[in-house]
């Protein structure tokens, strides 16, 4: 009886050690390539305009969100996207 209790206790302790929570690795987005493919055309406390190529708008939007957040804790709202003759796009974000 005592051996059974000890063996159950040992298994319980070992399983608790085996299922120790692993450290969560947070993946940060890699936005370094935006530096080569994105330019700020105009900025103010109420809006920002980015010109970009080979980048999707859903990759530009988080950058605009951080910009507007730093300009008075505002939210960025996409106002307009314009295609330029050289196939670059200009996106205007309003800080509301």
MARBA-3410 file (N, C-alpha, C, O; in Angstrom, 1 decimal):
96
0.8,-1.2,0.0,0.0,0.0,0.0,0.9,1.3,0.0,0.6,2.2,-0.8 ~ 1.9,1.3,0.9,2.8,2.4,1.0,3.6,2.6,-0.3,3.8,3.7,-0.8 ~ 4.0,1.4,-0.9,4.7,1.5,-2.2,3.8,2.1,-3.3,4.3,2.9,-4.1 ~ 2.5,1.8,-3.3,1.6,2.3,-4.3,1.5,3.8,-4.1,1.4,4.5,-5.1 ~ 1.3,4.2,-2.9,1.2,5.7,-2.6,2.4,6.4,-3.0,2.4,7.5,-3.6
3.6,5.8,-2.7,4.9,6.5,-3.0,5.1,6.5,-4.5,5.5,7.5,-5.1 ~ 4.7,5.5,-5.2,4.9,5.5,-6.7,3.9,6.5,-7.3,4.3,7.1,-8.3 ~ 2.7,6.6,-6.8,1.8,7.6,-7.3,2.3,9.0,-7.1,2.2,9.9,-7.9 ~ 2.9,9.2,-5.9,3.4,10.5,-5.5,4.6,10.9,-6.4,4.8,12.0,-6.8 ~ 5.5,9.9,-6.7,6.7,10.1,-7.5,6.2,10.5,-8.9,6.7,11.4,-9.6
5.2,9.7,-9.5,4.7,10.0,-10.8,4.1,11.4,-10.9,4.3,12.1,-11.8 ~ 3.4,11.7,-9.8,2.7,13.1,-9.8,3.8,14.2,-9.8,3.6,15.2,-10.5 ~ 4.8,14.0,-9.0,5.9,15.0,-8.9,6.6,15.1,-10.2,6.9,16.2,-10.7 ~ 7.0,14.0,-10.8,7.7,14.0,-12.1,6.8,14.6,-13.2,7.3,15.3,-14.0 ~ 5.5,14.3,-13.2,4.7,14.9,-14.2,4.5,16.4,-14.0,4.4,17.2,-15.0
4.5,16.8,-12.8,4.4,18.3,-12.5,5.7,19.0,-13.0,5.6,20.1,-13.6 ~ 6.8,18.4,-12.9,8.1,18.9,-13.4,8.1,18.9,-14.9,8.6,19.8,-15.5 ~ 7.6,17.9,-15.5,7.6,17.7,-16.9,6.7,18.7,-17.6,6.9,19.1,-18.8 ~ 5.6,19.1,-17.0,4.6,20.0,-17.6,4.8,21.5,-17.1,3.9,22.3,-17.1 ~ 6.0,21.8,-16.7,6.3,23.1,-16.3,6.1,24.1,-17.4,6.5,23.8,-18.5
5.4,25.2,-17.1,5.1,26.1,-18.2,6.3,26.6,-18.9,7.3,27.1,-18.3 ~ 6.3,26.6,-20.2,7.5,27.0,-21.0,7.4,28.5,-21.1,6.3,29.1,-21.2 ~ 8.6,29.1,-21.2,8.6,30.6,-21.4,8.1,30.9,-22.8,8.5,30.3,-23.8 ~ 7.2,31.8,-22.9,6.6,32.2,-24.1,7.5,33.1,-24.9,7.9,34.1,-24.4 ~ 7.8,32.7,-26.1,8.6,33.6,-27.0,7.7,34.5,-27.8,6.9,34.0,-28.6
7.8,35.8,-27.6,7.0,36.7,-28.3,7.7,37.1,-29.6,8.9,37.6,-29.6 ~ 7.0,37.0,-30.7,7.6,37.3,-32.0,7.3,38.7,-32.3,6.1,39.1,-32.3 ~ 8.3,39.5,-32.5,8.1,40.9,-32.9,8.0,41.0,-34.4,8.8,40.3,-35.1 ~ 7.1,41.8,-34.9,7.1,41.9,-36.4,8.4,42.5,-36.9,9.0,43.4,-36.3 ~ 8.8,42.0,-38.0,10.0,42.5,-38.7,9.6,43.5,-39.7,9.3,43.3,-40.8
9.7,44.8,-39.2,9.4,45.9,-40.1,10.6,46.6,-40.6,10.5,47.7,-41.1 ~ 11.8,46.0,-40.5,13.0,46.7,-41.0,12.9,46.9,-42.5,13.5,47.9,-43.0 ~ 12.3,46.1,-43.3,12.2,46.2,-44.7,11.4,47.5,-45.1,11.4,47.9,-46.2 ~ 10.5,47.9,-44.2,9.7,49.1,-44.5,10.6,50.4,-44.7,10.2,51.3,-45.4 ~ 11.7,50.4,-44.0,12.6,51.5,-44.2,13.0,51.7,-45.7,13.1,52.8,-46.1
13.2,50.6,-46.4,13.6,50.7,-47.8,12.4,50.9,-48.7,12.6,51.4,-49.8 ~ 11.2,50.6,-48.3,10.1,50.6,-49.2,9.0,51.6,-48.8,7.9,51.6,-49.4 ~ 9.2,52.5,-47.8,8.2,53.4,-47.3,8.8,54.7,-46.9,9.9,54.8,-46.3 ~ 8.2,55.8,-47.3,8.6,57.1,-47.0,7.5,58.0,-46.5,6.3,57.8,-46.9 ~ 7.8,58.8,-45.5,6.8,59.7,-45.0,6.8,61.0,-45.9,7.8,61.6,-46.0
5.6,61.2,-46.5,5.5,62.4,-47.4,5.1,63.6,-46.7,5.6,64.7,-46.9 ~ 4.1,63.5,-45.8,3.6,64.6,-45.0,3.1,64.2,-43.7,2.6,63.1,-43.5 ~ 3.3,65.0,-42.7,2.9,64.6,-41.3,2.5,65.9,-40.5,3.0,66.9,-40.7 ~ 1.5,65.7,-39.7,1.0,66.7,-38.8,0.4,66.0,-37.6,0.5,64.8,-37.5 ~ -0.1,66.8,-36.7,-0.7,66.2,-35.5,-2.1,65.5,-35.8,-2.6,64.8,-35.1
-2.6,65.9,-37.0,-3.9,65.3,-37.4,-3.9,64.3,-38.5,-4.9,63.6,-38.7 ~ -2.8,64.2,-39.2,-2.7,63.2,-40.3,-1.3,62.8,-40.6,-0.3,63.5,-40.2 ~ -1.1,61.7,-41.4,0.2,61.3,-41.9,0.0,60.7,-43.2,-1.0,59.9,-43.4 ~ 0.9,61.0,-44.2,0.8,60.4,-45.5,2.1,59.6,-45.8,3.2,60.1,-45.7 ~ 1.9,58.3,-46.1,3.1,57.5,-46.5,3.0,57.1,-47.9,2.0,56.9,-48.5
4.2,57.1,-48.5,4.3,56.6,-49.9,5.1,55.3,-49.8,6.1,55.2,-49.2 ~ 4.6,54.2,-50.5,5.2,52.9,-50.3,5.1,52.1,-51.6,4.3,52.4,-52.5 ~ 6.0,51.1,-51.7,6.1,50.2,-52.8,6.5,48.8,-52.3,7.3,48.8,-51.4 ~ 6.0,47.8,-52.8,6.3,46.4,-52.4,6.0,46.2,-50.9,6.6,45.3,-50.3 ~ 5.0,46.9,-50.4,4.5,46.7,-49.1,3.0,46.7,-49.1,2.4,47.4,-49.9
2.4,45.9,-48.3,0.9,45.9,-48.3,0.4,47.0,-47.3,1.1,47.4,-46.4 ~ -0.8,47.4,-47.5,-1.4,48.4,-46.6,-1.6,47.9,-45.2,-1.5,48.7,-44.3 ~ -1.8,46.6,-45.0,-1.9,46.1,-43.7,-0.6,46.1,-42.9,-0.6,45.9,-41.7 ~ 0.5,46.3,-43.6,1.8,46.5,-43.0,2.1,48.0,-42.7,2.9,48.3,-41.8 ~ 1.5,48.8,-43.5,1.7,50.3,-43.2,0.8,50.7,-42.1,1.2,51.6,-41.3
-0.4,50.2,-42.0,-1.4,50.6,-40.9,-0.9,50.6,-39.5,-1.1,51.5,-38.8 ~ -0.1,49.5,-39.1,0.4,49.6,-37.7,1.4,50.7,-37.5,1.5,51.2,-36.3 ~ 2.1,51.1,-38.5,3.1,52.2,-38.3,2.3,53.5,-38.1,2.6,54.3,-37.3 ~ 1.2,53.6,-38.9,0.4,54.8,-38.7,-0.3,54.8,-37.4,-0.5,55.9,-36.8 ~ -0.7,53.6,-36.9,-1.3,53.5,-35.6,-0.4,54.0,-34.5,-0.8,54.7,-33.6
0.9,53.6,-34.6,1.8,54.1,-33.6,2.1,55.6,-33.7,2.2,56.3,-32.7 ~ 2.1,56.1,-34.9,2.3,57.5,-35.1,1.1,58.3,-34.4,1.4,59.2,-33.7 ~ -0.1,57.9,-34.7,-1.2,58.6,-34.2,-1.3,58.4,-32.7,-1.8,59.4,-31.9 ~ -0.9,57.3,-32.2,-0.9,57.1,-30.7,0.0,58.0,-30.0,-0.3,58.5,-28.9 ~ 1.1,58.3,-30.7,2.1,59.2,-30.1,1.7,60.7,-30.3,2.3,61.6,-29.6
0.7,60.9,-31.1,0.2,62.3,-31.3,-1.1,62.5,-30.5,-2.1,63.0,-31.1 ~ -1.0,62.3,-29.3,-2.2,62.6,-28.4,-3.1,61.4,-28.2,-4.3,61.6,-28.0 ~ -2.6,60.2,-28.2,-3.3,59.0,-27.9,-4.6,58.9,-28.8,-5.7,58.6,-28.4 ~ -4.3,59.1,-30.1,-5.4,59.0,-31.1,-5.3,57.7,-31.9,-4.3,57.0,-31.9 ~ -6.4,57.4,-32.6,-6.4,56.2,-33.5,-6.3,56.6,-34.9,-6.7,57.7,-35.3
-5.6,55.8,-35.7,-5.4,56.0,-37.1,-6.5,55.4,-37.9,-6.9,54.3,-37.7 ~ -7.0,56.2,-38.8,-8.1,55.8,-39.7,-7.6,56.0,-41.1,-7.2,57.1,-41.5 ~ -7.7,55.0,-42.0,-7.3,55.1,-43.4,-8.3,56.0,-44.1,-9.5,55.7,-44.1 ~ -7.8,57.0,-44.7,-8.7,58.0,-45.4,-8.7,57.8,-46.9,-9.7,57.8,-47.5 ~ -7.5,57.5,-47.4,-7.4,57.4,-48.9,-6.1,56.7,-49.3,-5.1,56.7,-48.6
-6.2,56.0,-50.4,-5.0,55.4,-51.1,-5.0,55.8,-52.5,-6.0,55.7,-53.2 ~ -3.9,56.3,-53.0,-3.7,56.8,-54.3,-2.6,56.1,-55.0,-1.5,56.0,-54.5 ~ -2.8,55.6,-56.2,-1.8,55.0,-57.1,-1.1,56.1,-57.8,-1.7,56.9,-58.6 ~ 0.2,56.1,-57.7,1.1,57.1,-58.4,1.5,56.6,-59.7,1.4,55.4,-60.0 ~ 1.9,57.5,-60.7,2.4,57.0,-62.0,3.5,56.0,-62.0,3.6,55.2,-62.9
4.4,56.1,-61.0,5.5,55.2,-60.9,5.2,53.9,-60.1,6.1,53.2,-59.6 ~ 3.9,53.6,-60.0,3.4,52.4,-59.3,3.6,52.4,-57.8,3.5,51.4,-57.1 ~ 3.9,53.6,-57.2,4.0,53.7,-55.8,2.6,54.1,-55.3,1.8,54.6,-56.1 ~ 2.3,53.8,-54.1,1.0,54.2,-53.5,1.2,55.2,-52.4,2.2,55.2,-51.7 ~ 0.2,56.1,-52.3,0.2,57.0,-51.1,-1.0,56.7,-50.3,-2.1,56.7,-50.8
-0.8,56.5,-49.0,-1.9,56.2,-48.1,-1.9,57.4,-47.1,-0.9,57.8,-46.5 ~ -3.1,57.9,-46.9,-3.4,59.0,-46.0,-4.1,58.4,-44.8,-5.2,57.8,-44.9 ~ -3.6,58.7,-43.6,-4.2,58.2,-42.4,-4.6,59.5,-41.6,-3.8,60.4,-41.4 ~ -5.8,59.5,-41.1,-6.3,60.6,-40.2,-6.2,60.1,-38.8,-6.5,59.0,-38.4 ~ -5.6,61.0,-37.9,-5.5,60.7,-36.5,-6.8,61.3,-35.8,-7.0,62.5,-35.7
-7.6,60.4,-35.3,-8.9,60.8,-34.7,-8.9,60.4,-33.2,-9.8,60.7,-32.5
END
